[in-house]
Amino acid sequence: MKEVDPKTTNRAKAFDLWMRSPMPMVTMTKTYDITHLRRVARRSGVKLNMLMCYAIGRAASDFEEFYLLPVGDKLMQFDNLAVNTIVRTISGGINTCDIPFSRDIRRFAADYLRLTAEAMESRDELNLGDDYMVIGTSALTKCELDSVVNLYAGFYNNPFVVWGKYRKGLFRTTLPVSFQFHHTQMDGPISTAFLNRLQEVFDEIEY
């Protein structure tokens, strides 16, 4: 992680507009067709949540804006991405767990299994530190949710992706997904391009 001068990036105007905003977060919701993704999960025996996390990282990696993040009053640039997932611990609580993103899906899956197993046993959150721009996720699979608007804490500016229980139809499976981001990090055209790219990744993933 290194500090960059906003004026040297394409986020200069957004930095001036939104860094002092009392509510700089934006939430968008899109319903996805995850029929192919469920087939891959069933056929390969891997967790659907792992495939979701991989797809989010893969789609985000196509956009340079995901490697920039407002931290405090500064704009920071990262070389690496990670996807955070929430893990139920053996004691009945929850831990957050950062998974380093790799375009190699099998490497990502191996890291996912290893790190979530560690998080399940640990009393502490498993964070990768300042070398990674982390995309938060939360899978609330006990309820069919239409949308989630996360709270704004003021210190956690990272993008955040949330989904609930998928919906099985006769021929396809759908899933509403909520995406929250800091307006300094990206504008509408980039955020919607990411959401569209996510559907493409859902449709093309193989394991």
C-alpha positions in Angstrom: 0.0 0.0 0.0 1.3 3.4 -0.9 -0.2 6.9 -0.8 -0.8 8.5 -4.2 -1.6 12.1 -5.1 -5.2 12.0 -6.2 -4.4 14.6 -8.9 -2.2 12.0 -10.7 -5.2 9.5 -10.9 -8.6 9.5 -12.6 -10.2 10.0 -9.2 -9.0 13.6 -8.6 -12.5 15.2 -9.1 -14.2 12.5 -7.0 -11.6 12.9 -4.2 -12.5 16.6 -4.0 -16.2 16.0 -4.2 -16.7 13.0 -1.9 -14.0 12.8 0.7 -15.7 15.3 3.0 -19.2 14.0 2.3 -21.1 12.9 5.5 -22.4 9.8 3.6 -20.0 8.9 0.7 -21.2 5.3 0.2 -23.4 4.2 -2.7 -25.4 0.9 -2.8 -26.6 -0.8 -6.0 -28.5 -4.0 -6.2 -28.7 -6.3 -9.3 -30.3 -9.7 -9.7 -28.0 -12.4 -11.2 -28.6 -15.6 -13.0 -26.3 -18.1 -11.2 -27.6 -21.2 -12.9 -24.2 -22.0 -14.4 -22.4 -21.3 -11.1 -24.6 -23.7 -9.2 -24.0 -26.4 -11.8 -20.2 -25.9 -11.4 -20.5 -26.1 -7.6 -22.6 -29.4 -7.8 -20.4 -31.0 -10.5 -17.1 -30.2 -8.8 -18.1 -30.5 -5.2 -16.8 -27.0 -4.3 -18.7 -24.5 -2.2 -20.9 -22.0 -4.0 -19.7 -19.3 -1.6 -16.1 -19.9 -2.7 -17.2 -19.6 -6.4 -19.0 -16.3 -5.5 -15.9 -14.9 -3.8 -13.7 -15.9 -6.7 -16.0 -14.4 -9.2 -16.1 -11.1 -7.3 -12.3 -10.9 -7.1 -12.0 -11.9 -10.8 -14.5 -9.2 -12.0 -12.9 -6.6 -9.7 -9.4 -7.3 -11.0 -10.4 -6.0 -14.4 -10.9 -2.5 -13.1 -8.0 -0.3 -11.9 -10.4 1.6 -9.5 -10.5 -1.4 -7.2 -6.8 -1.0 -6.6 -7.4 2.5 -5.1 -9.1 3.2 -1.8 -9.6 6.3 0.4 -8.1 5.6 3.8 -8.5 8.3 6.4 -8.0 11.5 4.4 -5.6 9.9 1.9 -5.9 8.0 -1.3 -4.0 4.7 -1.2 -2.9 2.4 -4.0 -2.6 -1.3 -3.7 -0.9 -4.0 -5.8 -3.1 -6.9 -4.7 -6.7 -7.7 -4.1 -8.3 -10.0 -1.5 -11.9 -11.1 -0.8 -13.1 -11.2 2.7 -15.6 -13.8 3.9 -17.4 -14.3 7.2 -16.8 -17.7 8.9 -18.8 -19.3 11.7 -16.5 -20.3 14.5 -16.6 -23.6 16.4 -17.6 -21.6 19.5 -20.7 -20.2 17.7 -19.4 -16.7 16.9 -18.1 -15.3 13.7 -14.7 -14.4 12.3 -13.7 -12.4 9.2 -11.2 -14.0 6.9 -9.2 -12.5 4.0 -8.6 -14.7 0.9 -5.8 -13.4 -1.4 -7.2 -13.2 -4.9 -5.6 -15.3 -7.6 -6.9 -15.7 -11.2 -6.0 -19.4 -10.8 -9.3 -20.7 -9.4 -7.7 -23.8 -8.0 -5.1 -21.8 -6.1 -7.9 -19.5 -4.8 -10.0 -22.5 -3.8 -7.1 -24.0 -1.9 -6.4 -20.7 0.0 -10.1 -20.4 0.7 -10.3 -23.9 2.3 -7.1 -23.5 4.3 -7.8 -20.0 5.6 -11.5 -20.5 6.4 -10.6 -23.6 8.3 -8.1 -21.6 10.3 -10.7 -18.8 10.9 -13.2 -21.4 12.2 -10.7 -22.5 14.9 -9.3 -19.1 15.7 -10.3 -16.5 18.2 -8.9 -13.7 16.0 -9.8 -12.4 12.6 -7.6 -13.5 9.8 -6.5 -10.3 8.0 -3.8 -10.1 5.3 -2.7 -6.6 6.3 -2.0 -3.4 4.3 -0.7 -5.1 1.2 -4.2 -5.9 -0.1 -7.3 -3.9 -1.1 -10.0 -6.1 0.5 -13.5 -6.5 -0.9 -15.8 -7.5 1.9 -18.6 -10.1 1.4 -21.4 -11.5 3.5 -23.6 -14.4 2.6 -26.9 -14.4 4.5 -28.2 -17.6 3.1 -31.0 -18.3 5.6 -33.2 -15.6 4.1 -34.2 -14.5 0.5 -33.1 -10.9 0.5 -34.0 -8.3 -2.1 -31.3 -5.8 -1.0 -28.9 -4.9 1.8 -27.7 -1.4 2.7 -24.8 -1.6 5.0 -24.0 0.9 7.7 -21.4 3.6 7.1 -18.8 3.4 9.8 -16.5 6.1 8.6 -13.3 4.0 8.9 -14.1 1.0 6.7 -14.4 2.4 3.2 -13.8 -0.9 1.4 -16.3 -2.2 -1.2 -18.8 -4.6 0.2 -20.9 -7.3 -1.6 -23.8 -9.0 0.2 -26.3 -11.7 -0.9 -28.9 -13.9 0.7 -30.5 -17.2 -0.3 -30.7 -18.0 -4.0 -34.1 -18.5 -5.7 -34.6 -21.7 -7.7 -37.0 -21.5 -10.6 -38.1 -24.1 -13.2 -35.2 -23.4 -15.6 -32.8 -21.0 -13.8 -31.5 -19.9 -10.4 -31.4 -16.2 -9.5 -29.7 -14.3 -6.7 -30.0 -10.6 -5.8 -26.6 -9.1 -4.9 -26.0 -5.7 -3.2 -22.8 -3.8 -3.9 -21.7 -0.9 -1.7 -18.7 1.3 -2.5 -17.2 4.6 -1.6 -17.9 7.3 -4.2 -14.3 8.4 -4.1 -13.2 5.0 -5.3 -15.5 4.8 -8.3 -18.4 6.4 -10.1 -21.6 5.0 -11.6 -20.1 3.9 -15.0 -17.4 1.9 -13.3 -19.6 0.3 -10.6 -22.2 -0.7 -13.2 -19.5 -2.0 -15.5 -18.3 -4.2 -12.6 -21.8 -5.5 -11.9 -22.2 -6.4 -15.6 -18.8 -8.0 -15.7 -19.8 -10.1 -12.6 -22.6 -11.8 -14.6 -20.1 -12.6 -17.4 -17.8 -14.2 -14.9 -20.6 -16.2 -13.4 -21.4 -17.5 -16.8 -17.9 -18.5 -17.8 -16.3 -20.0 -14.7 -15.1 -23.5 -14.9 -13.4 -25.6 -12.3 
